[in-house]
């Protein structure tokens, strides 16, 4: 519900803070006082109309602020989705729009800036304004269908259809992608399988490449190695006067000297140990030289293996230098192995997806038929109820109907743009005999539209989650007797369920509550107000300094009786008109 509306420097309103209550809030006031400006402020706040030149003369900035309370869980979720943040039932929503003399405007919600498109979306869930009706919620066929579904109590089936539709569209998209990409996928699979076979045939092993490179260097330098190693062995051990032979002589000499001088024992032992180590090294070198034999078969095998591995590294390596170039090759083999598995599974999925699609379509059609039956049944109830409301609202010649258009079952239902079933609906009205039935949105008269909407809201109140309803021009071209009827219906529409049980709702089965705001010039309607707000205009200053001021204030007691009396008799108020005003209020409260 709307708790407060603050208007600053908007047209003739310099500063007005309006507090609202639950139930029926009625604005009254003399012609030209600015009653419609309050509705205009609503529309400016929620982005439903451009501000144009509404800035008060001489002001640099105007501001409209609305404080809303969110009580409905679904509306809280919808608003939270627009704001991309959690909104809980019971939270307050502060919407502020600023207008600047430069023509620029800005809007924020709870202090955070939002776009005009965002506040428009949120406004559709908060307020429904009837009168200037290009933005009314119930004029859109999609919203008509949703409210009809709520009346029919088939929202669970509607949700189920939406979920089934999403599942079917997901399956058809998958099938389309699988079918469209079949040739490309087969080519990709053939390539990956060829690459995998090539790598698998080579059986590359981690650590193999550096070992083969080392062995290849030995085999390619075998002659030089054998010659130089043999020369080194001879110098160490075999040649006359070799190093080993000379060290043996020195070792014996030092041993003898150590017997004469114990101080030489350590040196003698070091030389002896070195001599033994050198002899052992010479022995191993001799064995190495003896094993060096040129093996052309091994050399060819190593060359061929290196060629195979180099080809793999060139094709599947990462081009980076590393201790083991086969590491990226092995990693690539693991990667394409996973891709091969995925591509093969896609082919397998394609084989069974048609059966899944057919099963999903069957379930979807069952839910769609159930929705259609519930909607037809609900429409048959709604039409005569609305017709009865028309008669009570002085529109006895008006006619109402709900027409359905259905998508043929043989069509591709998975291509439906929405997820609300196979039906689209349009609410049609004929206001005068001889005229054709036409959609609600084509009704030109603001007064007629307001009364039509009151009739619809009276019947569909429990199905419409928008809790703040604004009626403008609802009493245009009607008399006091019909004004009483409208006043009763507005109050019934605004009553919570508990109050409706205690006081018979006038022709309305009331199951939920709305906050109703209404601008009226009829005392018969204003008498039903739970919160009566008077709009007054005053002029201050003289000459060029004259300023027009509009104020909005709640009225009760004697002031309210005086206002109703003036609405009946003008400025010539008498005791009789005051008595009539009191009787109007008493009758409304009874």
VENPE-V466533 format. One line per field, one symbol per residue. phi: phi as a letter, one per 40 degrees, with the letter a starting at -180 (. if undefined). psi: psi as a letter, one per 30 degrees, with the letter a starting at -180 (. if undefined). A space follows every 10 residues. Layout:
phi->???
psi->???
//
This chain:
phi->.ccabbbbfb fcccabbbbb bcgcbbcbic dgchcccccc cdccdcgcac cfbcccdgcc ababbbbbbb bccccdcccc cccfacbbdg ccbbbbbbbb cchcbababf gbcbcccccc dcdccbbbbb icbcbccccc dccccccccc ccfbcccccc cccccccccc cccccccccc cccccccccc cccccccccc ccfcbcgccc cccccccccc bccccccccc ccccccbccc gccccccccc cccccccccc bdcccccccc cccccccccc cccccccccc ccbcbcccdc cccccccccc cccccbccgc cacbccdccc cccccccccc cccccccccc cbcccccccc cccccccccc cdcccccccc ccdcccdccd cccgbcccbb abbbbbcdcc cccccdcbbb hcbbbacbbb cbdgcccadd cccccccdcc cccccccccb dccbcccbbb bbgcbcgbcc ccccccdccc ccccccdccc ccbdccgbcc babbcbbaba bccccccccc acbbbbbbbb gbfcccbcbb bbacbafccc ccccccccbg cccbcccccc cccccccccc
psi->lkekkkkkhj bgjejkjkkl llbjkkklll kgfgeffeee eeeeeggflk ebhfkkkfkf klkkkkjlkj fkeeeeeeee eefhlkkkkf lkjjkkkkkl ffflllklkh fkklleeefe eeeffekjkk djgfgkeffk eeeeeeeeee efhgeeeeee eeeeeeeeee eeeeeeeeee geeeeeeeee eeeeeeeeee efhkkkfeee eeeeeeeeef geeeeeeeee eeeeeeeelk gleeeeeeee eeeeeeeffe jffgeeeeee eeeeeeeeee eeeeeeeeef fjkkjfeeee eeeeeeeeee eeeeeglgfk klfjffefee eeeeefeeee eeeeeeeeee egfeeeeeee eeeeeeeeee eeeeeeeeef eeeeeeeeee efgghffllk ljkkkkkkff liffgkfahg agkklkkkkj fkkfllklle fgkekeeeee eeeeeeeeeg effjfjfjkk kkgfgkhlae efeeeeeeee eeffkleeee efkkkjgkjk flklkkkkkl gkfeeffgkf jkkkklklkl llbfgkkkkk lkkkklbeee eeeeeefega fikleeeeee eeeeeeeef.
//
